[in-house]
Amino acid sequence: MSISNLRLAKKIVCIGRNYVDHAKELGNAVPGKPILFMKASTALISEGEPIVTPPGCTNLHQEVELAVVIGKLAKNIQKSEAMKYVAGYTVALDMTARDFQDEAKKAGCPWFLAKSFDASCPIASFIPADQIPNPHDVELFCKINGVDKQRARTDLMIFDVPSIIEFTTKFVTLEPGDLLLTGTPAGVCKVNPGDEIEFGITDKISAKFNVK
């Protein structure tokens, strides 16, 4: 497969609450170890496709995230070797049906419907690893209808990329083309049908999507 064709990813592994300010804005505890969940591959959409609000959702949120693109089979990888398995990066939105998630939390149920509905993972284009020599030294941004909602540097991550790869591959084998979403900074908010969301890495990449 072509690593640059991000729509061919078999797995989208996501890290929850990886920025202190985001955990606090939702009233969540700051984690002591990475929180993992997954999105279905059918969540992926590219520019030109709409973000479709799932049926019954009344509180849809955007979460901009740096996404790591895995370049080769990774299992039980040590932190010191982790970056050798990174083919590149993109930026993604972890669209979240917050009302679904809140209901699931109260019931002690998984977040699957809140996180994995169709069109819940809009992605920008592929950036080769050599164009981002330090993934912890870039600025993520997200605008809604031209207004800044999220803007933060990736050095604010609680768990850095090598730590996330080491932890994840203890339990889940990552394959070439898989995406690893590294968490969102503060500033998530409700989005509505008709909104335009623009997101990316400052001075590197951006993408625009409309909410339906």
C-alpha positions in Angstrom: 0.0 0.0 0.0 1.0 3.6 -0.4 1.7 5.2 3.0 0.7 8.5 1.6 -2.8 7.2 0.8 -4.2 7.7 4.3 -7.6 6.4 3.4 -6.1 2.9 3.3 -5.4 2.8 7.0 -6.5 -0.4 8.7 -6.6 1.1 12.2 -7.0 4.5 13.7 -5.7 4.4 17.3 -6.5 7.4 19.4 -5.1 8.8 22.6 -7.5 10.5 25.0 -6.8 13.4 27.4 -3.2 13.9 26.3 -3.2 17.7 27.0 -3.8 18.9 30.6 -5.9 21.9 29.7 -8.2 19.7 27.6 -8.7 17.2 30.4 -9.5 20.1 32.7 -12.0 21.8 30.4 -14.1 18.6 30.3 -13.8 18.0 34.0 -11.7 14.8 33.6 -8.7 13.6 35.7 -5.3 14.0 34.1 -4.3 10.4 33.2 -1.2 8.6 34.6 -0.9 6.5 31.5 -2.2 6.8 27.9 -5.9 6.2 27.4 -6.5 4.3 24.1 -9.6 4.0 22.0 -10.2 3.3 18.3 -12.1 4.7 15.3 -13.3 2.6 12.5 -11.6 3.0 9.1 -14.9 4.2 7.7 -14.6 7.3 9.9 -11.9 8.6 7.5 -12.9 11.4 5.1 -10.8 13.7 2.8 -11.3 17.3 1.8 -14.4 17.7 -0.4 -16.5 15.3 1.8 -18.7 16.6 4.5 -18.6 15.9 8.2 -22.0 14.3 8.8 -23.6 14.8 12.2 -24.7 11.3 13.4 -28.4 10.7 13.8 -29.7 12.0 17.2 -26.5 13.9 18.1 -27.2 17.4 19.5 -23.7 18.2 20.8 -21.0 17.6 18.1 -17.5 18.7 19.1 -14.3 19.1 17.0 -10.9 17.9 18.4 -7.8 18.8 16.3 -4.9 16.3 16.6 -1.5 15.6 15.3 -1.7 12.1 13.6 1.3 9.9 13.3 1.5 7.6 10.2 3.1 4.3 10.9 5.7 3.2 8.3 6.4 -0.4 9.2 5.1 -3.2 11.4 5.5 -2.2 15.0 5.1 -4.6 17.9 6.7 -4.3 21.4 8.7 -1.3 20.3 11.0 0.4 22.8 10.7 4.2 23.2 14.3 4.7 22.1 13.5 3.0 18.7 10.0 4.3 18.2 10.7 7.1 15.8 12.2 4.7 13.3 8.6 3.4 12.8 7.2 6.8 11.8 6.7 7.3 8.1 5.2 10.8 8.5 2.3 12.8 9.8 -1.0 14.4 9.1 -3.6 16.4 11.0 -6.9 15.0 11.9 -10.2 15.9 13.6 -11.5 13.5 16.2 -15.1 14.5 15.8 -17.0 13.5 19.0 -20.7 13.2 19.7 -20.3 14.6 23.1 -23.8 13.9 24.2 -23.4 10.2 23.2 -20.1 10.1 25.1 -21.6 11.6 28.2 -24.4 9.1 28.1 -21.9 6.2 27.7 -19.8 7.4 30.6 -22.8 7.6 32.9 -23.9 4.1 31.9 -20.3 2.7 32.1 -20.4 1.8 28.4 -17.8 2.1 25.6 -17.5 5.3 23.6 -17.8 3.6 20.2 -20.8 5.5 18.8 -19.5 8.8 20.2 -16.1 8.4 18.5 -16.4 6.0 15.5 -19.4 7.1 13.5 -19.0 7.6 9.7 -17.1 10.8 8.8 -15.8 11.3 12.3 -12.2 11.5 11.3 -11.5 14.2 8.7 -7.8 14.2 7.7 -5.4 16.6 5.9 -2.7 15.3 3.5 0.4 13.3 4.3 3.6 15.0 5.4 6.8 12.9 5.2 8.7 12.5 8.5 11.7 14.4 7.2 9.5 17.5 6.8 8.7 17.5 10.6 12.0 16.5 12.3 10.5 17.2 15.7 6.8 16.4 16.1 6.8 18.0 19.6 7.7 21.4 18.1 4.8 22.3 15.9 1.6 24.3 16.4 -1.8 22.8 15.9 -4.7 25.1 15.1 -8.4 24.8 14.4 -10.8 27.5 13.2 -14.6 27.4 13.0 -16.0 29.9 10.5 -12.7 31.7 10.5 -12.5 32.1 14.3 -9.7 30.5 16.3 -10.9 27.8 18.6 -7.9 25.7 19.2 -4.2 26.7 19.0 -1.5 25.0 20.9 2.0 23.6 20.5 2.6 19.9 20.7 5.2 20.1 23.4 2.3 20.4 25.7 1.4 16.7 25.2 1.5 14.7 28.4 2.8 11.6 26.6 5.1 12.2 23.7 5.1 10.3 20.4 7.8 7.7 21.3 6.0 7.0 24.7 2.7 6.5 22.9 4.2 4.1 20.4 5.9 2.1 23.1 2.8 1.9 25.2 0.4 1.1 22.3 2.6 -1.6 20.7 2.7 -3.6 24.0 -0.9 -4.4 23.3 -1.7 -3.7 19.7 0.5 -4.3 16.6 0.6 -1.3 14.4 0.8 -1.9 10.7 2.1 0.2 7.8 -0.4 3.1 7.1 -2.1 2.9 10.5 -2.9 6.3 12.1 -2.1 7.2 15.7 -4.0 10.3 16.8 -2.1 11.9 19.7 -4.8 13.8 21.5 -6.3 17.3 21.4 -5.5 20.6 23.2 -8.1 22.8 24.9 -10.7 24.7 23.0 -13.1 22.0 21.8 -16.7 23.3 21.4 -20.0 22.6 19.8 -20.2 22.7 16.0 -23.3 23.0 13.9 -24.5 22.1 10.4 -23.3 24.7 8.0 -20.1 25.5 9.9 -16.8 25.4 8.1 -13.9 23.9 10.1 -10.3 24.7 9.0 -7.5 22.9 10.8 -3.8 22.1 10.4 -0.2 22.8 11.5 0.8 26.4 11.3 3.0 27.2 8.3 2.8 23.5 7.2 -0.6 22.2 6.2 -4.3 23.0 6.4 -7.6 21.5 5.4 -11.2 22.7 5.3 -14.4 20.7 5.9 -18.1 21.6 6.1 -20.4 20.2 8.7 -23.6 18.7 7.5 
